[in-house]
Amino acid sequence: MKKEMPGAARADAPAMFALLARQHRFWVWGPLALVLASWTFLAWTVLDMGHPLVQLMMPMSARWGVANAAAILSMWAVMMAAMMLPSALPMLLQFVNLSRRNGEVARGWAFVGAYLLVWLVFSMAATALQWCLQAAGWTDPMAASRSAWLTAALLLLAGIYQFSPLKQVCLARCRSPIAFLLGEWRPGPSGALVMGLRHGLSCLGCCWALMALLFVGGVMNLAWVAALAIAVALEKMLPRGEQLAAVMGLVLMGAGVFKLLALLR
């Protein structure tokens, strides 16, 4: 019976999501409001690049000040919330539903906070990497690749990682909320924090290589950011998301090989 649970959870996911969405409207609209605010902020940065705050996010050289580092870290954190929260919503609703049965609905805050904390730490690492790449002259002030070698390497890395065992395990955990929650359930607020961290780490293990592709198109390329966010959501939420992940892997590897061959001519 336990072996059939993940597949059953995926098969019934659309109907289950609709039911939970009706029961827990606050936990749908609250995160969606945060996502909307995050995308609005990202759109504003693209539309008003002359604003002093936006200028801090695009330092012309690697001689960053504290204000530059803080602004860029904030931009990465907002971007991660915008990109990752939508695909985490089914897990959140399942968590709130099970918590409500124990009279602990408020644990949802701890779960979401811990989940976002994982991506905040990732944002810190991405900010440091952005500085290193800019210092090496491999990216421009908007974190877009200036190096064909870097572009090829990131495309190949992301494509190959789509087929790695770690990717498969993490994607399966993200795609099966019920199986994850039953296997990782812990009571109390501290338990919710641990569960949020574990889900965040699973999500990070699933998506970090795709997020690295932000250094290909740049963080100010809103279409590129949206395309990556949609790709992440589809592989996690579609009924055959595993097959979609494999197709994306082949496409990315093909693009990386094409770029590499062009360099070797």
C-alpha positions in Angstrom: 0.0 0.0 0.0 2.8 2.5 0.9 4.5 1.9 -2.4 1.3 3.0 -4.3 0.8 6.1 -2.3 3.1 8.6 -4.2 1.6 7.6 -7.5 -2.0 7.9 -6.2 -1.2 11.3 -4.7 0.0 12.5 -8.1 -2.9 11.0 -9.9 -5.4 12.8 -7.7 -3.4 16.0 -7.4 -5.6 18.4 -9.4 -8.8 17.4 -7.6 -7.1 17.3 -4.3 -5.5 20.7 -4.9 -8.9 22.2 -5.8 -10.5 20.8 -2.7 -7.7 22.1 -0.4 -7.8 25.5 -2.1 -11.5 25.9 -1.2 -10.9 24.8 2.4 -7.8 27.0 3.0 -8.3 30.1 0.9 -6.0 32.1 3.2 -3.1 29.8 2.5 -3.7 30.1 -1.2 -4.2 33.9 -1.4 -1.6 34.7 1.1 1.4 33.1 -0.7 -0.1 34.2 -4.1 -0.1 37.8 -2.8 3.5 37.4 -1.9 4.3 36.0 -5.3 2.5 38.8 -7.0 4.3 41.4 -5.0 7.6 39.7 -5.8 6.9 39.6 -9.6 5.7 43.2 -9.4 9.0 44.2 -7.8 11.0 42.4 -10.4 9.0 44.0 -13.2 9.6 47.4 -11.7 13.4 46.9 -11.6 13.3 46.1 -15.3 11.1 49.0 -16.2 12.9 51.6 -14.1 16.6 50.8 -14.4 17.5 54.4 -13.8 16.2 54.4 -10.2 19.0 54.7 -7.6 17.9 51.4 -5.9 18.0 49.5 -9.2 21.3 51.0 -10.0 22.7 49.5 -6.8 21.7 46.1 -8.1 23.7 46.6 -11.3 27.2 47.7 -10.2 29.4 48.5 -13.1 32.4 46.8 -11.6 33.2 44.1 -9.0 34.1 46.9 -6.5 30.8 46.4 -4.6 30.0 48.4 -1.5 27.8 47.2 1.3 24.8 48.9 -0.3 25.4 47.0 -3.6 25.7 43.7 -1.8 22.5 44.3 0.2 20.5 45.4 -2.8 21.7 42.4 -4.9 21.0 40.0 -2.1 17.5 41.4 -1.7 16.9 41.1 -5.4 17.9 37.4 -5.4 15.8 36.7 -2.3 12.7 38.3 -3.9 13.4 36.5 -7.2 13.6 33.1 -5.4 10.3 33.8 -3.7 8.7 34.7 -7.0 10.0 31.6 -8.8 9.7 28.9 -6.1 6.6 29.7 -4.0 4.1 28.8 -6.7 5.4 25.3 -7.1 5.5 24.8 -3.3 1.8 25.7 -2.9 0.4 22.1 -3.2 2.8 21.0 -0.5 1.8 23.9 1.8 -1.9 23.2 1.4 -1.4 19.5 2.2 0.7 20.5 5.3 -2.0 23.0 6.5 -4.7 20.4 5.9 -2.9 17.8 8.1 -2.0 20.4 10.7 -5.6 21.5 10.9 -6.7 18.0 11.9 -4.4 18.4 14.9 -5.6 21.9 15.7 -2.3 23.4 14.6 -3.1 25.5 11.5 -0.7 28.3 12.5 2.2 25.9 12.0 1.9 26.9 8.3 3.9 30.1 9.1 6.8 28.1 10.5 6.8 25.8 7.5 6.8 28.6 4.9 9.4 30.6 6.9 11.7 27.6 7.0 11.2 26.9 3.3 12.0 30.5 2.4 15.0 30.5 4.7 16.6 27.7 2.5 16.2 29.9 -0.5 17.5 32.9 1.4 20.7 31.0 2.0 20.8 30.1 -1.6 20.4 33.8 -2.5 23.5 34.6 -0.4 25.5 32.0 -2.3 24.2 33.3 -5.6 25.1 36.9 -4.6 28.7 35.7 -3.8 28.9 33.8 -7.0 27.6 36.8 -9.0 30.5 38.9 -7.5 33.0 36.2 -8.4 31.8 35.9 -12.0 31.7 39.7 -12.4 35.2 40.0 -11.0 36.4 37.5 -13.5 34.7 39.4 -16.3 32.5 36.5 -17.1 29.2 38.3 -16.5 27.9 41.8 -17.0 26.4 44.1 -14.4 23.0 42.4 -14.9 24.6 38.9 -14.2 24.2 37.8 -17.9 27.0 35.7 -19.3 29.7 37.4 -21.3 31.6 34.2 -21.7 30.5 31.6 -24.3 32.5 29.0 -22.3 30.5 29.9 -19.1 27.2 29.7 -21.1 28.1 26.3 -22.5 29.2 24.9 -19.1 26.1 26.1 -17.3 23.8 24.6 -20.1 25.6 21.3 -20.0 25.7 21.2 -16.2 21.9 21.9 -15.9 21.1 19.4 -18.7 23.3 16.6 -17.2 21.9 17.2 -13.7 18.4 16.6 -14.9 19.3 12.9 -15.1 21.3 12.6 -11.9 20.0 10.4 -9.1 19.9 13.3 -6.7 17.6 15.2 -9.1 15.3 12.2 -9.4 15.0 11.7 -5.6 14.4 15.4 -4.9 11.9 15.8 -7.8 10.0 12.8 -6.6 9.8 14.3 -3.0 8.6 17.6 -4.4 6.0 15.9 -6.7 4.4 13.7 -3.9 3.2 16.0 -1.0 1.3 13.3 0.8 4.2 10.8 0.7 6.7 13.5 1.9 4.5 14.7 4.7 3.7 11.2 6.0 7.3 10.3 5.9 8.6 13.5 7.5 5.8 14.5 9.9 6.9 16.1 13.1 4.5 17.7 15.7 4.7 21.2 17.1 6.2 24.5 15.8 9.7 23.1 15.9 8.6 20.1 13.9 7.1 22.5 11.3 10.4 24.3 11.0 12.3 21.0 10.4 9.7 19.9 7.8 9.9 23.3 6.0 13.7 23.1 6.0 13.7 19.5 4.7 11.2 20.4 1.9 13.2 23.5 1.1 16.4 21.4 0.8 14.5 18.9 -1.4 13.4 21.8 -3.6 16.9 23.2 -3.7 18.3 19.8 -4.7 15.8 19.6 -7.4 16.2 23.1 -8.9 19.6 24.6 -8.1 21.1 23.8 -11.5 18.2 25.4 -13.3 18.5 28.4 -11.1 22.2 28.6 -12.1 20.9 29.3 -15.6 20.0 32.8 -14.4 23.7 33.6 -15.1 23.1 32.8 -18.7 20.2 35.1 -19.5 20.8 37.5 -16.6 18.7 38.5 -13.6 17.2 41.5 -15.3 15.9 39.5 -18.2 12.3 39.1 -17.0 11.3 36.7 -19.8 14.2 34.4 -19.0 13.4 34.5 -15.3 9.7 33.7 -16.0 10.7 30.8 -18.4 12.8 29.2 -15.7 10.0 29.6 -13.1 7.5 28.0 -15.5 9.9 25.1 -16.2 10.3 24.4 -12.5 6.6 24.6 -11.8 5.7 22.3 -14.8 8.2 19.5 -13.9 6.9 19.5 -10.3 3.2 19.8 -10.9 2.3 18.2 -14.2 1.1 14.6 -14.2 4.2 13.5 -16.2 6.6 16.0 -14.9 9.4 13.5 -14.7 9.3 13.0 -18.5 9.2 16.8 -19.0 12.3 17.1 -16.8 14.1 14.5 -19.0 13.1 16.4 -22.1 14.4 19.6 -20.6 17.6 17.9 -19.8 18.0 16.7 -23.4 17.3 20.2 -24.7 19.7 21.9 -22.3 22.5 19.4 -23.1 21.8 19.8 -26.8 22.1 23.6 -26.5 25.3 23.2 -24.4 26.9 20.9 -27.0 25.9 23.2 -29.8 27.5 26.2 -28.0 30.6 24.1 -27.3 31.0 23.0 -30.9 30.6 26.6 -32.1 33.5 27.5 -29.8 35.7 24.7 -31.0 35.4 25.5 -34.7 
